[in-house]
Structures are given as C-alpha cells and as structure tokens.
Amino acid sequence: MYDSIIFDLDGTIWDSTENVALAFNELLKNKYPEVTDEVTADKLRGLFGQLLDDIGVQLFKSVSPDKAKEVIHDCCDYECEYLAEHGNDLYQGMEQVIKELHKRYKLFIVSNCQEGYIQCLFEIHPHMEKYFTDYEYPGRSGKAKADNIKMVVERNNLEAPVYVGDTAGDAASAKKAGVPFIFARYGFGQVEEYDAVIDAPLELVNKLKL
C-alpha cells in the first residue's frame, strides 16, 4: 500500500522534553535572567510541533514577542549541545521498528525543528542514520511542515508515502501535503482525523501490513 514512511521526530521517535526543559532553564538562568517564565516538560509537550517562533512567543510571556523569538532560537541552539552531551533515549521499541521497516520501505524524517536537531538525533544514535534516506526541517528550508513533506516526496520520487506523527498540526500538514496520516497516540497531542492509529511504536509494523 505504501512505498515510504515519513516520521515526525518529537513525540514520535523520541521524547526529549525533560532534557530540553533542563537545557532551556540552564541557559535562561545564565544568560536571560529577565525571562521569569518556568519551562517544564509538560509545557514543551503542549507546544512541540509548532514553528520555533510561535513556541517562543507562547513560552516566554514575560518578555516581548521579539525578545521571546530571540530567546527561543538561542535556547534551541544550546539544546542541541545539551542533548549531544547528555543523550536522549528513543521511545521503547522504536529502534526495532526502524530496523524492521527499513527492510520494506524508504524512511524519512520531517520535523518542525531548528538546524542541527535531527543531526543531533543521529549524533546520539549514530547507528540510526543509515536507515533514513532523507530529512527536512524549517531550520534549513525556511518552510512549514506541509511544504517540507511535499519537498521530501517530490525530490525522492515517492509514489505512496505515509506520514507518522502525534499532533493535530502533524495531521493537518499531512493532509495539506496530500499524504495519508498515522496518528502516534502515545505522543504529545490529540488528533481527531487520521487514517490509522498506533498506541506504541511496535504497533506500526503490523499496522502497515494491513
């Protein structure tokens, strides 16, 4: 049915929010004392999947929107350094799923992230990079998720891709790109419309056999 699988990253392949919250708070304490907003993993889970500027404005309400955008980009730069140093686990079963799916499908990542974040995944888990053919993100393309999905589909000549993600934004982006959507319900968001749903990474293998 499908010839390829495009994955979201946060809330789908891994949950980095606990470590990201630690990284953000460390940077804020050392560099931005004027930002008095508390950053928690729960807050980040509710915001991840949006574009960085939008996350910043919602997260750092104690400063102006322009300042919040500056701070979020600085935080995300530091986040990659922090994750590379401290590591971050994949969801349970995800590595096994990726290995198995790679035997039958081309695999991709499209995430609403900054420059270096997907690369950070591969730095922490270097054996995973060989399974993915391509990836795209707004930090490189300057485009929204739907456009990045389309870009990956077009430049890799995909005929029957499916997108796997965990938020309503992921579902809307896949729909706009004309790609079926599988809802990773174990992730961060709530989704009303989807083509299939999984409650754990390992379910994806059997779901794609149907």
C-alpha positions, -999 to 999 in steps of 0.1 A, spaced: 0 0 0 28 24 9 63 27 -6 77 50 21 73 63 56 79 99 67 83 103 105 78 133 128 106 134 154 94 148 188 66 127 203 70 101 175 106 88 175 116 102 209 105 124 238 133 150 245 111 173 266 126 165 300 162 172 288 152 201 267 135 218 297 167 213 317 187 228 289 164 258 285 163 266 322 201 264 324 205 289 296 178 312 309 195 313 344 229 320 330 220 344 301 184 357 303 175 365 339 148 388 326 129 358 314 109 347 345 87 320 329 92 285 341 100 259 314 87 224 321 85 192 301 47 194 302 47 229 287 70 218 260 49 188 251 20 211 246 40 233 222 63 210 203 53 206 166 48 243 161 73 266 144 100 278 168 89 315 168 54 305 177 67 283 205 89 311 218 61 337 220 38 313 239 66 300 262 83 333 272 54 356 280 74 377 305 93 394 276 82 410 243 74 387 213 106 399 195 127 391 226 109 357 230 118 348 194 154 357 201 155 336 233 139 305 218 164 303 190 192 307 214 177 281 237 174 257 208 210 262 198 220 253 233 195 224 234 214 206 207 247 209 226 230 197 258 214 167 242 246 157 224 264 158 258 237 141 279 220 119 253 183 111 249 165 78 246 143 67 218 108 55 226 108 19 237 107 -4 206 115 24 182 149 12 171 135 -23 164 107 -7 144 130 14 123 152 -16 115 123 -37 105 106 -11 84 138 -3 66 137 -37 50 105 -29 32 102 9 30 122 40 24 123 61 56 124 98 61 120 125 88 102 158 85 101 178 118 94 214 127 129 219 142 159 241 141 192 235 123 211 207 139 183 189 158 177 160 135 215 157 132 216 156 170 194 125 169 220 108 147 249 120 168 233 105 199 222 73 180 247 71 151 237 36 140 202 50 132 213 74 104 218 47 78 181 38 79 169 72 67 171 83 31 164 120 36 151 145 60 138 181 60 130 208 86 122 246 86 156 254 101 171 245 67 143 251 42 125 280 58 92 263 50 63 250 70 58 212 76 33 206 48 58 222 23 86 202 37 66 169 34 59 178 -2 96 186 -8 107 152 5 80 134 -15 90 152 -47 128 151 -45 127 114 -37 100 105 -63 77 89 -37 45 75 -51 27 63 -20 41 78 12 25 79 47 33 104 75 35 93 111 31 120 137 15 128 170 -2 162 169 -32 179 152 -6 200 134 10 169 120 -23 156 108 -32 190 92 2 192 75 0 157 61 -35 164 48 -23 197 31 6 178 15 -18 151 2 -2 123 23 -21 98 45 -16 102 82 -9 76 110 -15 90 145 11 81 171 -13 83 200 15 77 225 30 111 217 21 146 227 -11 156 210 -48 149 204 -59 142 168 -95 139 155 -89 128 119 -64 101 109 -61 71 85 -48 48 112 -37 50 148 -10 33 169 -5 33 207 31 21 207 59 22 182 59 -16 177 23 -15 165 34 4 134 49 -28 118 17 -47 120 -4 -17 111 14 -13 78 8 -49 69 -29 -44 68 
